[in-house]
Amino acid sequence: MIYKVIISQTAESDIRSILDYIRRDKPQAATSFGNRLIEAIESLSVFPKRGWAVRELSQAGADYRQIVVGRYRIIFDIEGALVRVHRVFHGARLLDPSILEEHPDEIEL
């Protein structure tokens, strides 16, 4: 089964900010890492159930999952044949549930 992957505008903004930060010191590394992030997100269309539950949200009963690329966490959920990417942020940062939108503006990949 192929899943449709949607990325929130917030997650897209997260990615731009991450790459801008990396680009300041290592422009080529930013391009390479950006490609790795996009490949990981696109791969959710085939393997959406890989990764694991987001521990900060599991006690609240939320069904969010995450995969990690480098030091960054990609937070997503699965609803039927749809995968929604909500946020991308540094793994050292604890996830505050309030940063996840209920109805994000979305972009189809």
C-alpha angles and dihedrals in degrees: 000000000000116000125210111239120212123184122202119234086240091058090047089052090048090055093049091051092048092050093045089053093050092042092061091072105016117025095178092049090053091055092047094046092046089055090050091051093049092046090051092049093046090049089064086077088071104026107026097151096061118102121046144270118287103251095207090059103034095083090056090056095248116147101219122144133197141203124193128226113185104315095334130099122217108205117202144150134214124225114176107304093344127096116195119197107207107174144358117202145146114291094229090064117090114231115247106203090219091071092068113090121226093214109014124189101255139208122200116229 
